[in-house]
Amino acid sequence: MRRAIGIDIHRTFGEVVIWENGLTRHEGRVDMTRTALEGFGRQLLKTDEVVIEATGNCMAVSRVLTPLVKRVVIANPLQVKAIAHAHVKTDKVDAATLASLHAAGYLPEIWTPDAATERMRRLVARRYQVVRHRTRIKNELHAILHAHLIPKCPHADLFNKRGRDWLTRQPVPEDERAAIVRHIRELDRLGEDLAMLDGDIAQGALEDEPIRRLLTITGVNLTVAAGLMAAIGSIDRFGYPQKLVSYFGLNPRVR
């Protein structure tokens, strides 16, 4: 007896629908907590297949339920929407759609990374956020100088020691000077965070043979190599090079 368990997951709850022998039935809701999910998973059969969509908490749900059922399948939400266009859209309908598509073999499934790849993806994403935050603060400092007709810094880098010494001597209002001090302090804190993240990335990356191989390419540093491998995961999931090129969006089309 085959059963597919569709769960339309949200931030605090998941709507559950069970597909069995061609029929679907609503099983209520389950809270999105580890305790509630473990209790729900123990009520399922070892032969059940759970289907969820890719959301912010889908990997956590998958980790909890995977040891308790036959398989947890994560679906691509955009492709599910393209395949199943429902006139009435509710949580129950979405959960039933997931279960039915999987039972019919039409579910567009995404690749699920292993624990090491998932950790590297988190580290790379956090590093990207820190770099973006740091860039925004630097732009705000440049905007302060521009607003008060301060000429361009004569030094190569406004944020090294010589550049900062020059910055403290510029004639700006007191409130702007206080803002500059706050921004510089924030830049220093972000620099420390960035150094810690780089260390965490390097610790796991330098033991990875594909990453070491990428480092032999001119212009590819450790951060770029780690980011590439975190995005790719297992190279074996791509049947041929063109698929990998398409995955990264490096095959532009002329329209």
Rosetta constraint file for C-alpha pairs under 8 A:
AtomPair CA 1 CA 20 HARMONIC 7.86 0.50
AtomPair CA 1 CA 21 HARMONIC 7.73 0.50
AtomPair CA 2 CA 20 HARMONIC 6.54 0.50
AtomPair CA 2 CA 21 HARMONIC 7.33 0.50
AtomPair CA 2 CA 47 HARMONIC 7.20 0.50
AtomPair CA 2 CA 48 HARMONIC 6.91 0.50
AtomPair CA 3 CA 18 HARMONIC 6.90 0.50
AtomPair CA 3 CA 19 HARMONIC 5.67 0.50
AtomPair CA 3 CA 20 HARMONIC 4.92 0.50
AtomPair CA 3 CA 21 HARMONIC 7.60 0.50
AtomPair CA 3 CA 47 HARMONIC 7.53 0.50
AtomPair CA 3 CA 48 HARMONIC 5.31 0.50
AtomPair CA 3 CA 49 HARMONIC 6.55 0.50
AtomPair CA 3 CA 103 HARMONIC 7.95 0.50
AtomPair CA 4 CA 18 HARMONIC 5.91 0.50
AtomPair CA 4 CA 19 HARMONIC 5.08 0.50
AtomPair CA 4 CA 20 HARMONIC 6.81 0.50
AtomPair CA 4 CA 48 HARMONIC 6.03 0.50
AtomPair CA 4 CA 49 HARMONIC 5.00 0.50
AtomPair CA 4 CA 50 HARMONIC 5.90 0.50
AtomPair CA 4 CA 51 HARMONIC 7.06 0.50
AtomPair CA 4 CA 99 HARMONIC 5.25 0.50
AtomPair CA 4 CA 100 HARMONIC 7.57 0.50
AtomPair CA 4 CA 102 HARMONIC 7.14 0.50
AtomPair CA 4 CA 103 HARMONIC 6.37 0.50
AtomPair CA 5 CA 16 HARMONIC 6.95 0.50
AtomPair CA 5 CA 17 HARMONIC 5.97 0.50
AtomPair CA 5 CA 18 HARMONIC 4.61 0.50
AtomPair CA 5 CA 19 HARMONIC 6.28 0.50
AtomPair CA 5 CA 48 HARMONIC 6.98 0.50
AtomPair CA 5 CA 49 HARMONIC 6.05 0.50
AtomPair CA 5 CA 50 HARMONIC 4.56 0.50
AtomPair CA 5 CA 51 HARMONIC 5.91 0.50
AtomPair CA 5 CA 99 HARMONIC 5.70 0.50
AtomPair CA 6 CA 16 HARMONIC 5.82 0.50
AtomPair CA 6 CA 17 HARMONIC 5.20 0.50
AtomPair CA 6 CA 18 HARMONIC 6.17 0.50
AtomPair CA 6 CA 19 HARMONIC 7.63 0.50
AtomPair CA 6 CA 50 HARMONIC 6.00 0.50
AtomPair CA 6 CA 51 HARMONIC 4.81 0.50
AtomPair CA 6 CA 52 HARMONIC 6.23 0.50
AtomPair CA 6 CA 95 HARMONIC 4.66 0.50
AtomPair CA 6 CA 96 HARMONIC 5.96 0.50
AtomPair CA 6 CA 97 HARMONIC 7.56 0.50
AtomPair CA 6 CA 98 HARMONIC 5.29 0.50
AtomPair CA 6 CA 99 HARMONIC 4.41 0.50
AtomPair CA 7 CA 14 HARMONIC 5.81 0.50
AtomPair CA 7 CA 15 HARMONIC 5.37 0.50
AtomPair CA 7 CA 16 HARMONIC 4.61 0.50
AtomPair CA 7 CA 17 HARMONIC 6.48 0.50
AtomPair CA 7 CA 50 HARMONIC 7.37 0.50
AtomPair CA 7 CA 51 HARMONIC 6.20 0.50
AtomPair CA 7 CA 52 HARMONIC 5.34 0.50
AtomPair CA 7 CA 95 HARMONIC 5.02 0.50
AtomPair CA 7 CA 98 HARMONIC 7.55 0.50
AtomPair CA 8 CA 14 HARMONIC 5.34 0.50
AtomPair CA 8 CA 15 HARMONIC 5.06 0.50
AtomPair CA 8 CA 16 HARMONIC 6.69 0.50
AtomPair CA 8 CA 52 HARMONIC 6.30 0.50
AtomPair CA 8 CA 53 HARMONIC 7.09 0.50
AtomPair CA 8 CA 91 HARMONIC 6.03 0.50
AtomPair CA 8 CA 92 HARMONIC 7.48 0.50
AtomPair CA 8 CA 94 HARMONIC 6.14 0.50
AtomPair CA 8 CA 95 HARMONIC 4.78 0.50
AtomPair CA 9 CA 13 HARMONIC 6.16 0.50
AtomPair CA 9 CA 14 HARMONIC 4.07 0.50
AtomPair CA 9 CA 15 HARMONIC 6.42 0.50
AtomPair CA 9 CA 32 HARMONIC 7.87 0.50
AtomPair CA 9 CA 52 HARMONIC 6.96 0.50
AtomPair CA 9 CA 53 HARMONIC 7.44 0.50
AtomPair CA 9 CA 55 HARMONIC 7.91 0.50
AtomPair CA 9 CA 58 HARMONIC 7.75 0.50
AtomPair CA 10 CA 14 HARMONIC 5.72 0.50
AtomPair CA 10 CA 32 HARMONIC 7.69 0.50
AtomPair CA 11 CA 32 HARMONIC 6.81 0.50
AtomPair CA 11 CA 57 HARMONIC 7.44 0.50
AtomPair CA 12 CA 31 HARMONIC 5.95 0.50
AtomPair CA 12 CA 32 HARMONIC 4.99 0.50
AtomPair CA 12 CA 33 HARMONIC 7.74 0.50
AtomPair CA 13 CA 29 HARMONIC 6.49 0.50
AtomPair CA 13 CA 30 HARMONIC 5.56 0.50
AtomPair CA 13 CA 31 HARMONIC 4.29 0.50
AtomPair CA 13 CA 32 HARMONIC 4.83 0.50
AtomPair CA 14 CA 29 HARMONIC 5.45 0.50
AtomPair CA 14 CA 30 HARMONIC 5.21 0.50
AtomPair CA 14 CA 31 HARMONIC 6.32 0.50
AtomPair CA 14 CA 32 HARMONIC 6.61 0.50
AtomPair CA 15 CA 27 HARMONIC 7.79 0.50
AtomPair CA 15 CA 28 HARMONIC 6.08 0.50
AtomPair CA 15 CA 29 HARMONIC 4.63 0.50
AtomPair CA 15 CA 30 HARMONIC 6.68 0.50
AtomPair CA 15 CA 91 HARMONIC 6.07 0.50
AtomPair CA 15 CA 92 HARMONIC 6.22 0.50
AtomPair CA 15 CA 95 HARMONIC 6.52 0.50
AtomPair CA 16 CA 26 HARMONIC 6.22 0.50
AtomPair CA 16 CA 27 HARMONIC 5.32 0.50
AtomPair CA 16 CA 28 HARMONIC 5.65 0.50
AtomPair CA 16 CA 29 HARMONIC 5.76 0.50
AtomPair CA 16 CA 30 HARMONIC 7.30 0.50
AtomPair CA 16 CA 92 HARMONIC 7.19 0.50
AtomPair CA 16 CA 95 HARMONIC 6.21 0.50
AtomPair CA 17 CA 24 HARMONIC 6.49 0.50
AtomPair CA 17 CA 25 HARMONIC 5.59 0.50
AtomPair CA 17 CA 26 HARMONIC 4.49 0.50
AtomPair CA 17 CA 27 HARMONIC 5.52 0.50
AtomPair CA 17 CA 28 HARMONIC 7.55 0.50
AtomPair CA 17 CA 92 HARMONIC 6.74 0.50
AtomPair CA 17 CA 95 HARMONIC 5.59 0.50
AtomPair CA 17 CA 96 HARMONIC 5.46 0.50
AtomPair CA 17 CA 99 HARMONIC 7.26 0.50
AtomPair CA 18 CA 24 HARMONIC 5.42 0.50
AtomPair CA 18 CA 25 HARMONIC 5.43 0.50
AtomPair CA 18 CA 26 HARMONIC 6.50 0.50
AtomPair CA 18 CA 27 HARMONIC 6.90 0.50
AtomPair CA 18 CA 96 HARMONIC 7.26 0.50
AtomPair CA 18 CA 99 HARMONIC 6.86 0.50
AtomPair CA 19 CA 23 HARMONIC 5.58 0.50
AtomPair CA 19 CA 24 HARMONIC 4.34 0.50
AtomPair CA 19 CA 25 HARMONIC 6.73 0.50
AtomPair CA 19 CA 96 HARMONIC 7.29 0.50
AtomPair CA 19 CA 99 HARMONIC 5.82 0.50
AtomPair CA 19 CA 100 HARMONIC 6.45 0.50
AtomPair CA 19 CA 103 HARMONIC 7.62 0.50
AtomPair CA 20 CA 24 HARMONIC 6.26 0.50
AtomPair CA 24 CA 96 HARMONIC 6.63 0.50
AtomPair CA 24 CA 100 HARMONIC 7.98 0.50
AtomPair CA 26 CA 92 HARMONIC 7.03 0.50
AtomPair CA 30 CA 36 HARMONIC 6.57 0.50
AtomPair CA 30 CA 37 HARMONIC 6.88 0.50
AtomPair CA 30 CA 40 HARMONIC 7.15 0.50
AtomPair CA 31 CA 36 HARMONIC 5.71 0.50
AtomPair CA 31 CA 37 HARMONIC 6.97 0.50
AtomPair CA 32 CA 36 HARMONIC 6.83 0.50
AtomPair CA 32 CA 37 HARMONIC 6.65 0.50
AtomPair CA 32 CA 61 HARMONIC 7.87 0.50
AtomPair CA 33 CA 37 HARMONIC 6.08 0.50
AtomPair CA 34 CA 38 HARMONIC 6.06 0.50
AtomPair CA 34 CA 61 HARMONIC 7.98 0.50
AtomPair CA 34 CA 64 HARMONIC 6.88 0.50
AtomPair CA 35 CA 39 HARMONIC 6.24 0.50
AtomPair CA 36 CA 40 HARMONIC 6.11 0.50
AtomPair CA 37 CA 41 HARMONIC 5.97 0.50
AtomPair CA 37 CA 61 HARMONIC 7.48 0.50
AtomPair CA 37 CA 64 HARMONIC 6.86 0.50
AtomPair CA 37 CA 65 HARMONIC 7.06 0.50
AtomPair CA 38 CA 42 HARMONIC 6.27 0.50
AtomPair CA 38 CA 64 HARMONIC 6.49 0.50
AtomPair CA 38 CA 65 HARMONIC 6.82 0.50
AtomPair CA 39 CA 43 HARMONIC 6.76 0.50
AtomPair CA 40 CA 44 HARMONIC 6.94 0.50
AtomPair CA 41 CA 65 HARMONIC 5.84 0.50
AtomPair CA 41 CA 68 HARMONIC 5.71 0.50
AtomPair CA 41 CA 69 HARMONIC 7.17 0.50
AtomPair CA 42 CA 68 HARMONIC 6.39 0.50
AtomPair CA 44 CA 48 HARMONIC 6.65 0.50
AtomPair CA 44 CA 68 HARMONIC 7.64 0.50
AtomPair CA 44 CA 69 HARMONIC 6.99 0.50
AtomPair CA 45 CA 68 HARMONIC 7.97 0.50
AtomPair CA 45 CA 69 HARMONIC 6.39 0.50
AtomPair CA 46 CA 68 HARMONIC 6.35 0.50
AtomPair CA 46 CA 69 HARMONIC 4.50 0.50
AtomPair CA 46 CA 70 HARMONIC 5.46 0.50
AtomPair CA 47 CA 69 HARMONIC 6.08 0.50
AtomPair CA 47 CA 70 HARMONIC 4.93 0.50
AtomPair CA 48 CA 69 HARMONIC 5.50 0.50
AtomPair CA 48 CA 70 HARMONIC 5.53 0.50
AtomPair CA 48 CA 71 HARMONIC 7.12 0.50
AtomPair CA 49 CA 69 HARMONIC 6.42 0.50
AtomPair CA 49 CA 70 HARMONIC 5.65 0.50
AtomPair CA 49 CA 71 HARMONIC 4.92 0.50
AtomPair CA 49 CA 72 HARMONIC 5.83 0.50
AtomPair CA 49 CA 73 HARMONIC 7.25 0.50
AtomPair CA 50 CA 69 HARMONIC 7.49 0.50
AtomPair CA 50 CA 71 HARMONIC 6.35 0.50
AtomPair CA 50 CA 72 HARMONIC 4.74 0.50
AtomPair CA 50 CA 73 HARMONIC 6.09 0.50
AtomPair CA 50 CA 99 HARMONIC 7.92 0.50
AtomPair CA 51 CA 72 HARMONIC 5.94 0.50
AtomPair CA 51 CA 73 HARMONIC 4.80 0.50
AtomPair CA 51 CA 74 HARMONIC 6.01 0.50
AtomPair CA 51 CA 75 HARMONIC 7.15 0.50
AtomPair CA 51 CA 98 HARMONIC 6.21 0.50
AtomPair CA 51 CA 99 HARMONIC 6.28 0.50
AtomPair CA 51 CA 102 HARMONIC 7.37 0.50
AtomPair CA 52 CA 58 HARMONIC 7.10 0.50
AtomPair CA 52 CA 72 HARMONIC 7.66 0.50
AtomPair CA 52 CA 73 HARMONIC 6.35 0.50
AtomPair CA 52 CA 74 HARMONIC 5.09 0.50
AtomPair CA 52 CA 75 HARMONIC 6.11 0.50
AtomPair CA 52 CA 98 HARMONIC 7.04 0.50
AtomPair CA 53 CA 58 HARMONIC 6.96 0.50
AtomPair CA 53 CA 74 HARMONIC 5.29 0.50
AtomPair CA 53 CA 75 HARMONIC 4.61 0.50
AtomPair CA 53 CA 76 HARMONIC 6.20 0.50
AtomPair CA 53 CA 77 HARMONIC 5.72 0.50
AtomPair CA 53 CA 98 HARMONIC 7.97 0.50
AtomPair CA 54 CA 58 HARMONIC 5.67 0.50
AtomPair CA 54 CA 59 HARMONIC 7.99 0.50
AtomPair CA 54 CA 74 HARMONIC 5.81 0.50
AtomPair CA 54 CA 75 HARMONIC 5.90 0.50
AtomPair CA 54 CA 76 HARMONIC 5.99 0.50
AtomPair CA 54 CA 77 HARMONIC 6.35 0.50
AtomPair CA 57 CA 61 HARMONIC 6.44 0.50
AtomPair CA 58 CA 62 HARMONIC 6.07 0.50
AtomPair CA 58 CA 74 HARMONIC 7.57 0.50
AtomPair CA 59 CA 63 HARMONIC 6.16 0.50
AtomPair CA 60 CA 64 HARMONIC 6.42 0.50
AtomPair CA 61 CA 65 HARMONIC 6.26 0.50
AtomPair CA 62 CA 66 HARMONIC 5.67 0.50
AtomPair CA 62 CA 72 HARMONIC 6.05 0.50
AtomPair CA 63 CA 67 HARMONIC 7.66 0.50
AtomPair CA 64 CA 68 HARMONIC 7.89 0.50
AtomPair CA 65 CA 69 HARMONIC 6.51 0.50
AtomPair CA 65 CA 72 HARMONIC 7.11 0.50
AtomPair CA 66 CA 70 HARMONIC 7.20 0.50
AtomPair CA 66 CA 71 HARMONIC 6.00 0.50
AtomPair CA 66 CA 72 HARMONIC 5.77 0.50
AtomPair CA 73 CA 109 HARMONIC 6.77 0.50
AtomPair CA 74 CA 109 HARMONIC 5.79 0.50
AtomPair CA 74 CA 110 HARMONIC 5.91 0.50
AtomPair CA 74 CA 111 HARMONIC 7.83 0.50
AtomPair CA 74 CA 112 HARMONIC 7.49 0.50
AtomPair CA 75 CA 80 HARMONIC 7.21 0.50
AtomPair CA 75 CA 98 HARMONIC 7.93 0.50
AtomPair CA 75 CA 107 HARMONIC 6.63 0.50
AtomPair CA 75 CA 108 HARMONIC 5.61 0.50
AtomPair CA 75 CA 109 HARMONIC 4.37 0.50
AtomPair CA 75 CA 110 HARMONIC 5.66 0.50
AtomPair CA 76 CA 80 HARMONIC 6.18 0.50
AtomPair CA 76 CA 108 HARMONIC 5.71 0.50
AtomPair CA 76 CA 109 HARMONIC 5.78 0.50
AtomPair CA 76 CA 110 HARMONIC 5.79 0.50
AtomPair CA 77 CA 81 HARMONIC 6.11 0.50
AtomPair CA 78 CA 82 HARMONIC 6.33 0.50
AtomPair CA 79 CA 83 HARMONIC 6.19 0.50
AtomPair CA 79 CA 108 HARMONIC 6.23 0.50
AtomPair CA 80 CA 84 HARMONIC 5.99 0.50
AtomPair CA 80 CA 98 HARMONIC 7.87 0.50
AtomPair CA 80 CA 107 HARMONIC 7.00 0.50
AtomPair CA 80 CA 108 HARMONIC 6.51 0.50
AtomPair CA 81 CA 85 HARMONIC 6.08 0.50
AtomPair CA 84 CA 97 HARMONIC 7.25 0.50
AtomPair CA 88 CA 93 HARMONIC 7.51 0.50
AtomPair CA 89 CA 93 HARMONIC 6.05 0.50
AtomPair CA 89 CA 94 HARMONIC 6.81 0.50
AtomPair CA 90 CA 94 HARMONIC 6.19 0.50
AtomPair CA 91 CA 95 HARMONIC 6.16 0.50
AtomPair CA 92 CA 96 HARMONIC 6.10 0.50
AtomPair CA 93 CA 97 HARMONIC 6.03 0.50
AtomPair CA 94 CA 98 HARMONIC 6.35 0.50
AtomPair CA 95 CA 99 HARMONIC 6.42 0.50
AtomPair CA 96 CA 100 HARMONIC 6.00 0.50
AtomPair CA 97 CA 101 HARMONIC 5.94 0.50
AtomPair CA 98 CA 102 HARMONIC 6.20 0.50
AtomPair CA 98 CA 107 HARMONIC 7.27 0.50
AtomPair CA 99 CA 103 HARMONIC 6.16 0.50
AtomPair CA 100 CA 104 HARMONIC 6.13 0.50
AtomPair CA 101 CA 105 HARMONIC 6.13 0.50
AtomPair CA 101 CA 106 HARMONIC 5.07 0.50
AtomPair CA 101 CA 107 HARMONIC 4.98 0.50
AtomPair CA 102 CA 106 HARMONIC 5.92 0.50
AtomPair CA 102 CA 107 HARMONIC 4.84 0.50
AtomPair CA 113 CA 117 HARMONIC 5.77 0.50
AtomPair CA 113 CA 118 HARMONIC 5.81 0.50
AtomPair CA 113 CA 233 HARMONIC 6.44 0.50
AtomPair CA 113 CA 234 HARMONIC 7.99 0.50
AtomPair CA 114 CA 118 HARMONIC 6.10 0.50
AtomPair CA 115 CA 119 HARMONIC 6.13 0.50
AtomPair CA 116 CA 120 HARMONIC 6.27 0.50
AtomPair CA 117 CA 121 HARMONIC 6.13 0.50
AtomPair CA 117 CA 230 HARMONIC 5.56 0.50
AtomPair CA 117 CA 233 HARMONIC 6.04 0.50
AtomPair CA 118 CA 122 HARMONIC 6.35 0.50
AtomPair CA 118 CA 230 HARMONIC 7.44 0.50
AtomPair CA 119 CA 123 HARMONIC 6.32 0.50
AtomPair CA 120 CA 124 HARMONIC 6.08 0.50
AtomPair CA 120 CA 201 HARMONIC 6.92 0.50
AtomPair CA 120 CA 204 HARMONIC 7.88 0.50
AtomPair CA 120 CA 226 HARMONIC 7.49 0.50
AtomPair CA 120 CA 227 HARMONIC 7.86 0.50
AtomPair CA 120 CA 230 HARMONIC 5.69 0.50
AtomPair CA 121 CA 125 HARMONIC 6.03 0.50
AtomPair CA 121 CA 227 HARMONIC 7.32 0.50
AtomPair CA 121 CA 230 HARMONIC 5.18 0.50
AtomPair CA 121 CA 231 HARMONIC 6.96 0.50
AtomPair CA 122 CA 126 HARMONIC 6.12 0.50
AtomPair CA 123 CA 127 HARMONIC 6.15 0.50
AtomPair CA 123 CA 197 HARMONIC 6.72 0.50
AtomPair CA 123 CA 200 HARMONIC 7.63 0.50
AtomPair CA 123 CA 201 HARMONIC 6.63 0.50
AtomPair CA 124 CA 128 HARMONIC 6.23 0.50
AtomPair CA 124 CA 201 HARMONIC 7.51 0.50
AtomPair CA 124 CA 223 HARMONIC 7.90 0.50
AtomPair CA 124 CA 226 HARMONIC 7.62 0.50
AtomPair CA 124 CA 227 HARMONIC 6.03 0.50
AtomPair CA 124 CA 230 HARMONIC 7.77 0.50
AtomPair CA 125 CA 129 HARMONIC 6.34 0.50
AtomPair CA 126 CA 130 HARMONIC 6.29 0.50
AtomPair CA 126 CA 197 HARMONIC 7.88 0.50
AtomPair CA 127 CA 131 HARMONIC 6.21 0.50
AtomPair CA 127 CA 194 HARMONIC 6.45 0.50
AtomPair CA 127 CA 197 HARMONIC 6.33 0.50
AtomPair CA 127 CA 198 HARMONIC 7.76 0.50
AtomPair CA 128 CA 132 HARMONIC 6.16 0.50
AtomPair CA 129 CA 133 HARMONIC 6.15 0.50
AtomPair CA 130 CA 134 HARMONIC 6.12 0.50
AtomPair CA 130 CA 190 HARMONIC 6.58 0.50
AtomPair CA 130 CA 193 HARMONIC 7.62 0.50
AtomPair CA 130 CA 194 HARMONIC 6.71 0.50
AtomPair CA 131 CA 135 HARMONIC 6.13 0.50
AtomPair CA 131 CA 194 HARMONIC 7.65 0.50
AtomPair CA 132 CA 136 HARMONIC 6.23 0.50
AtomPair CA 133 CA 137 HARMONIC 6.41 0.50
AtomPair CA 134 CA 138 HARMONIC 6.32 0.50
AtomPair CA 134 CA 187 HARMONIC 6.19 0.50
AtomPair CA 134 CA 190 HARMONIC 6.65 0.50
AtomPair CA 135 CA 139 HARMONIC 6.21 0.50
AtomPair CA 136 CA 140 HARMONIC 6.31 0.50
AtomPair CA 137 CA 141 HARMONIC 6.40 0.50
AtomPair CA 137 CA 183 HARMONIC 6.33 0.50
AtomPair CA 137 CA 187 HARMONIC 7.31 0.50
AtomPair CA 138 CA 142 HARMONIC 6.36 0.50
AtomPair CA 138 CA 183 HARMONIC 7.92 0.50
AtomPair CA 139 CA 143 HARMONIC 6.11 0.50
AtomPair CA 140 CA 144 HARMONIC 6.32 0.50
AtomPair CA 141 CA 145 HARMONIC 6.56 0.50
AtomPair CA 141 CA 180 HARMONIC 6.51 0.50
AtomPair CA 141 CA 183 HARMONIC 7.30 0.50
AtomPair CA 142 CA 146 HARMONIC 6.14 0.50
AtomPair CA 143 CA 147 HARMONIC 6.01 0.50
AtomPair CA 144 CA 148 HARMONIC 6.60 0.50
AtomPair CA 144 CA 176 HARMONIC 7.14 0.50
AtomPair CA 145 CA 149 HARMONIC 6.34 0.50
AtomPair CA 145 CA 150 HARMONIC 5.04 0.50
AtomPair CA 145 CA 151 HARMONIC 7.59 0.50
AtomPair CA 146 CA 150 HARMONIC 5.88 0.50
AtomPair CA 146 CA 151 HARMONIC 7.62 0.50
AtomPair CA 148 CA 172 HARMONIC 6.80 0.50
AtomPair CA 150 CA 170 HARMONIC 7.31 0.50
AtomPair CA 153 CA 157 HARMONIC 7.77 0.50
AtomPair CA 153 CA 158 HARMONIC 6.23 0.50
AtomPair CA 153 CA 163 HARMONIC 6.98 0.50
AtomPair CA 153 CA 166 HARMONIC 7.49 0.50
AtomPair CA 153 CA 167 HARMONIC 7.96 0.50
AtomPair CA 155 CA 162 HARMONIC 7.01 0.50
AtomPair CA 155 CA 163 HARMONIC 5.89 0.50
AtomPair CA 156 CA 163 HARMONIC 7.70 0.50
AtomPair CA 157 CA 162 HARMONIC 7.97 0.50
AtomPair CA 157 CA 163 HARMONIC 5.83 0.50
AtomPair CA 158 CA 162 HARMONIC 7.55 0.50
AtomPair CA 158 CA 163 HARMONIC 4.05 0.50
AtomPair CA 158 CA 164 HARMONIC 6.11 0.50
AtomPair CA 158 CA 167 HARMONIC 7.46 0.50
AtomPair CA 159 CA 163 HARMONIC 5.37 0.50
AtomPair CA 159 CA 164 HARMONIC 5.58 0.50
AtomPair CA 160 CA 164 HARMONIC 6.04 0.50
AtomPair CA 161 CA 165 HARMONIC 6.21 0.50
AtomPair CA 162 CA 166 HARMONIC 6.30 0.50
AtomPair CA 163 CA 167 HARMONIC 6.15 0.50
AtomPair CA 164 CA 168 HARMONIC 6.33 0.50
AtomPair CA 165 CA 169 HARMONIC 6.86 0.50
AtomPair CA 166 CA 170 HARMONIC 6.92 0.50
AtomPair CA 168 CA 177 HARMONIC 7.98 0.50
AtomPair CA 172 CA 176 HARMONIC 6.19 0.50
AtomPair CA 172 CA 177 HARMONIC 6.24 0.50
AtomPair CA 173 CA 177 HARMONIC 6.23 0.50
AtomPair CA 174 CA 178 HARMONIC 6.19 0.50
AtomPair CA 175 CA 179 HARMONIC 6.30 0.50
AtomPair CA 176 CA 180 HARMONIC 6.18 0.50
AtomPair CA 177 CA 181 HARMONIC 6.33 0.50
AtomPair CA 178 CA 182 HARMONIC 6.31 0.50
AtomPair CA 179 CA 183 HARMONIC 6.13 0.50
AtomPair CA 180 CA 184 HARMONIC 6.13 0.50
AtomPair CA 181 CA 185 HARMONIC 6.17 0.50
AtomPair CA 182 CA 186 HARMONIC 6.18 0.50
AtomPair CA 183 CA 187 HARMONIC 6.12 0.50
AtomPair CA 184 CA 188 HARMONIC 6.32 0.50
AtomPair CA 185 CA 189 HARMONIC 6.44 0.50
AtomPair CA 186 CA 190 HARMONIC 6.16 0.50
AtomPair CA 187 CA 191 HARMONIC 6.03 0.50
AtomPair CA 188 CA 192 HARMONIC 6.44 0.50
AtomPair CA 189 CA 193 HARMONIC 6.41 0.50
AtomPair CA 190 CA 194 HARMONIC 6.03 0.50
AtomPair CA 191 CA 195 HARMONIC 6.22 0.50
AtomPair CA 192 CA 196 HARMONIC 6.34 0.50
AtomPair CA 193 CA 197 HARMONIC 6.24 0.50
AtomPair CA 194 CA 198 HARMONIC 6.08 0.50
AtomPair CA 195 CA 199 HARMONIC 6.22 0.50
AtomPair CA 196 CA 200 HARMONIC 6.31 0.50
AtomPair CA 197 CA 201 HARMONIC 6.11 0.50
AtomPair CA 198 CA 202 HARMONIC 6.01 0.50
AtomPair CA 198 CA 223 HARMONIC 7.57 0.50
AtomPair CA 199 CA 203 HARMONIC 6.06 0.50
AtomPair CA 200 CA 204 HARMONIC 6.78 0.50
AtomPair CA 201 CA 205 HARMONIC 5.90 0.50
AtomPair CA 201 CA 223 HARMONIC 7.59 0.50
AtomPair CA 201 CA 226 HARMONIC 7.29 0.50
AtomPair CA 202 CA 206 HARMONIC 5.73 0.50
AtomPair CA 202 CA 222 HARMONIC 7.11 0.50
AtomPair CA 203 CA 207 HARMONIC 7.53 0.50
AtomPair CA 204 CA 208 HARMONIC 7.17 0.50
AtomPair CA 205 CA 211 HARMONIC 6.43 0.50
AtomPair CA 205 CA 212 HARMONIC 7.93 0.50
AtomPair CA 205 CA 222 HARMONIC 7.65 0.50
AtomPair CA 205 CA 226 HARMONIC 6.17 0.50
AtomPair CA 206 CA 211 HARMONIC 6.99 0.50
AtomPair CA 206 CA 212 HARMONIC 6.46 0.50
AtomPair CA 207 CA 212 HARMONIC 7.82 0.50
AtomPair CA 208 CA 212 HARMONIC 6.37 0.50
AtomPair CA 209 CA 213 HARMONIC 6.20 0.50
AtomPair CA 210 CA 214 HARMONIC 6.26 0.50
AtomPair CA 210 CA 229 HARMONIC 7.60 0.50
AtomPair CA 211 CA 215 HARMONIC 6.32 0.50
AtomPair CA 211 CA 222 HARMONIC 7.66 0.50
AtomPair CA 211 CA 225 HARMONIC 5.54 0.50
AtomPair CA 211 CA 226 HARMONIC 6.30 0.50
AtomPair CA 211 CA 229 HARMONIC 6.87 0.50
AtomPair CA 212 CA 216 HARMONIC 7.02 0.50
AtomPair CA 213 CA 217 HARMONIC 7.75 0.50
AtomPair CA 214 CA 220 HARMONIC 6.82 0.50
AtomPair CA 214 CA 225 HARMONIC 5.90 0.50
AtomPair CA 215 CA 220 HARMONIC 5.65 0.50
AtomPair CA 215 CA 221 HARMONIC 5.95 0.50
AtomPair CA 215 CA 222 HARMONIC 6.61 0.50
AtomPair CA 215 CA 225 HARMONIC 6.58 0.50
AtomPair CA 216 CA 220 HARMONIC 7.57 0.50
AtomPair CA 220 CA 224 HARMONIC 5.83 0.50
AtomPair CA 220 CA 225 HARMONIC 6.26 0.50
AtomPair CA 221 CA 225 HARMONIC 6.15 0.50
AtomPair CA 222 CA 226 HARMONIC 5.96 0.50
AtomPair CA 223 CA 227 HARMONIC 6.04 0.50
AtomPair CA 224 CA 228 HARMONIC 6.14 0.50
AtomPair CA 225 CA 229 HARMONIC 6.29 0.50
AtomPair CA 226 CA 230 HARMONIC 5.97 0.50
AtomPair CA 227 CA 231 HARMONIC 6.23 0.50
AtomPair CA 228 CA 232 HARMONIC 6.14 0.50
AtomPair CA 229 CA 233 HARMONIC 5.58 0.50
AtomPair CA 238 CA 243 HARMONIC 5.89 0.50
AtomPair CA 238 CA 244 HARMONIC 6.05 0.50
AtomPair CA 239 CA 243 HARMONIC 6.82 0.50
AtomPair CA 240 CA 244 HARMONIC 7.17 0.50
AtomPair CA 241 CA 245 HARMONIC 6.36 0.50
AtomPair CA 242 CA 246 HARMONIC 6.16 0.50
AtomPair CA 243 CA 247 HARMONIC 6.12 0.50
AtomPair CA 244 CA 248 HARMONIC 6.55 0.50
AtomPair CA 245 CA 249 HARMONIC 6.33 0.50
AtomPair CA 245 CA 250 HARMONIC 5.40 0.50
AtomPair CA 245 CA 251 HARMONIC 6.34 0.50
AtomPair CA 246 CA 250 HARMONIC 5.99 0.50
AtomPair CA 246 CA 251 HARMONIC 5.83 0.50
